[in-house]
């Protein structure tokens, strides 16, 4: 497969790129500053400039077999980046895996009361934009991941995706490793078993 990774310079994005190459996929890493991206050496990897706020300057995403988004809101980003990213991917019309956050929009409360209180403090102002971006992505047929807190760690052999409606509310705040999240997102990019659904990655 030829997979485009949006937000490839972030912590989750870098793992997505590395794991996709390890799986033998042709990968295009989409970043705002290619000259600053420390890409792993591989004949399977290309790096291209892309800024969701300037979609006319982005590569044609319809030429890829799948797109995987790990974009977030970074320091200095104004409002609208997530919504712009969702619209860009929705217009491509290819299999898409979109990264959202557990505790926002329709998954509010799904991580438990303590987790939700933490999310409100940490994400707060971004919740409305995240909710809108998720809706755009889901309406376009993307698989929307509502990921819990992300930690450093290896890929869990017990990794699994659970439809949001089937998630049991935990007492303690849930978490998974970024490596596990990347592996699950790539699993979904390859198989497309949950297109148009909101799922929660667990380990």
matplotlib code that plots the C-alpha trace (Angstrom):
import matplotlib.pyplot as plt

x = [0.0, 1.0, 0.1, 0.3, 0.9, -0.3, 1.3, 4.4, 6.7, 4.8, 5.5, 2.7, 3.4, 7.0, 6.0, 3.4, 6.0, 8.6, 6.1, 4.6, 8.0, 8.8, 5.6, 6.9, 4.5, 5.4, 5.1, 4.8, 5.4, 3.5, 5.0, 5.0, 8.8, 10.5, 13.9, 13.5, 12.1, 14.6, 13.3, 14.5, 16.6, 14.5, 13.8, 10.1, 9.9, 9.3, 8.8, 6.5, 5.5, 1.9, 0.1, -3.6, -4.2, -3.0, -4.7, -3.9, -0.2, -0.7, -0.1, -3.0, -4.2, -6.5, -3.5, -2.8, -4.3, -4.9, -4.3, -3.5, -3.7, -1.8, -2.2, -2.9, -2.9, 0.6, 1.8, 1.4, -1.3, -4.4, -7.9, -9.1, -6.1, -8.0, -11.1, -9.0, -7.2, -10.4, -11.8, -8.6, -8.7, -12.5, -12.1, -9.5, -12.0, -9.6, -9.5, -8.7, -7.8, -8.2, -6.8, -9.2, -9.2, -11.2, -13.3, -14.3, -17.6, -19.5, -17.0, -17.3, -17.3, -16.2, -12.9, -14.4, -15.0, -11.4, -10.1, -12.8, -11.9, -8.3, -9.3, -11.4, -8.4, -5.8, -7.9, -10.6, -10.7, -9.9, -12.9, -15.3, -12.9, -12.0, -15.7, -16.3, -13.2, -14.2, -17.7, -16.3, -13.9, -16.5, -19.1, -16.6, -16.2, -13.0, -12.3, -12.0, -9.8, -10.7, -7.4, -6.9, -3.8, -0.6, 2.5, 6.0, 6.2, 6.4, 3.6, 1.2, 0.6, -2.9, -3.8, -7.4, -10.0, -13.3, -16.4, -17.2, -20.6, -18.9, -16.3, -16.7, -16.0, -12.9, -12.2, -8.6, -7.7, -7.0, -3.8, -1.9, 1.5, 2.0, 3.6, 0.4, -1.7, 0.4, 0.2, -3.6, -4.0, -1.9, -3.9, -7.0, -5.4, -4.6, -7.9, -10.5, -12.8, -14.3, -14.8, -17.3, -17.1, -15.6, -13.4, -11.2, -7.7, -6.9, -4.2]
y = [0.0, 3.6, 5.4, 9.1, 10.1, 13.5, 15.1, 12.8, 15.0, 14.5, 11.8, 9.5, 10.5, 9.4, 6.0, 5.7, 6.4, 4.0, 1.1, 1.6, 1.3, -1.7, -3.4, -2.8, 0.0, 2.9, 5.9, 9.6, 11.6, 14.9, 17.7, 21.5, 21.7, 18.8, 20.3, 19.9, 16.4, 13.7, 10.9, 7.3, 6.2, 4.0, 3.6, 3.2, 6.7, 10.1, 13.4, 16.1, 19.5, 19.9, 22.5, 21.8, 25.6, 25.9, 23.0, 24.2, 23.7, 20.1, 17.0, 15.3, 12.9, 11.0, 9.2, 7.3, 4.0, 5.3, 8.3, 8.3, 11.4, 12.1, 15.9, 17.8, 21.3, 22.5, 25.6, 28.6, 27.0, 29.1, 27.6, 25.7, 23.3, 20.1, 21.1, 22.0, 18.7, 16.8, 18.6, 18.0, 14.3, 14.1, 15.6, 13.0, 10.2, 7.4, 5.1, 7.4, 6.8, 9.9, 10.5, 12.0, 12.0, 10.0, 12.3, 14.6, 14.9, 11.6, 9.9, 12.4, 10.4, 7.2, 7.2, 7.6, 10.6, 11.2, 10.9, 13.3, 15.9, 15.7, 16.1, 19.1, 20.8, 19.7, 19.9, 22.3, 25.0, 22.5, 20.2, 22.0, 22.0, 18.3, 17.4, 19.2, 17.7, 14.2, 14.7, 15.8, 12.8, 10.3, 11.6, 11.1, 7.5, 7.7, 5.4, 7.8, 6.8, 8.2, 7.5, 7.7, 9.1, 8.2, 6.9, 5.8, 2.0, -0.9, -2.3, -4.4, -7.9, -7.5, -4.5, -4.2, -1.8, -1.5, 0.3, 3.3, 1.8, -1.3, 0.5, -0.1, 3.0, 2.4, 3.7, 4.8, 6.9, 4.7, 4.8, 3.0, 3.4, 5.6, 2.6, 0.5, 3.3, 3.5, -0.2, -0.2, 2.8, 1.0, -2.3, -0.3, 1.5, -1.9, -3.7, -0.9, -2.9, 0.1, 2.7, 5.4, 4.3, 5.7, 3.2, 3.2, 1.7, -0.4, -2.8]
z = [0.0, -0.4, 2.8, 3.5, 7.1, 8.1, 11.1, 10.6, 12.7, 15.9, 18.5, 17.2, 13.6, 13.7, 15.0, 12.3, 9.7, 11.2, 11.6, 8.2, 6.6, 8.7, 7.4, 3.8, 2.8, 0.6, 2.9, 2.2, 5.4, 5.2, 7.3, 7.3, 7.4, 5.5, 6.0, 9.7, 9.6, 10.6, 8.4, 8.8, 5.8, 3.6, -0.1, 0.9, 2.4, 0.8, 2.6, 1.3, 2.4, 3.6, 5.6, 6.3, 6.5, 2.9, 1.2, -2.3, -1.6, -0.3, -2.4, -4.1, -1.4, -3.7, -5.2, -2.0, -1.0, 2.6, 4.7, 8.4, 10.4, 13.6, 13.5, 16.7, 17.9, 18.7, 20.5, 18.3, 16.1, 15.8, 15.8, 12.8, 12.2, 13.1, 11.1, 8.1, 8.3, 8.5, 5.5, 3.5, 4.1, 3.6, 0.1, -0.8, -0.9, 0.2, 3.2, 6.2, 9.8, 11.9, 15.4, 17.9, 21.7, 24.2, 26.4, 23.6, 21.7, 21.7, 23.9, 26.8, 30.0, 28.4, 30.1, 33.6, 35.9, 36.9, 33.3, 32.1, 34.8, 33.6, 29.9, 30.7, 32.2, 29.6, 26.4, 27.5, 24.8, 22.0, 22.7, 20.4, 17.5, 18.1, 18.1, 14.8, 13.2, 14.3, 12.8, 9.4, 9.3, 10.4, 7.9, 5.1, 6.1, 8.2, 11.1, 14.1, 16.9, 20.3, 22.0, 25.8, 27.4, 25.5, 27.2, 26.1, 25.6, 23.2, 21.0, 23.2, 22.0, 23.4, 21.3, 20.2, 18.9, 20.8, 19.3, 21.5, 22.5, 23.9, 26.1, 29.8, 31.9, 34.0, 37.5, 36.8, 33.8, 30.8, 28.8, 26.0, 24.5, 21.4, 19.7, 20.3, 19.0, 15.8, 15.3, 15.6, 13.3, 10.7, 11.2, 10.4, 7.4, 6.0, 6.7, 7.0, 9.3, 11.1, 8.4, 9.5, 13.1, 16.3, 18.1, 21.2, 21.0, 24.1, 25.2]

ax = plt.figure().add_subplot(projection="3d")
ax.plot(x, y, z, "-o")
ax.set_aspect("equal")
plt.show()
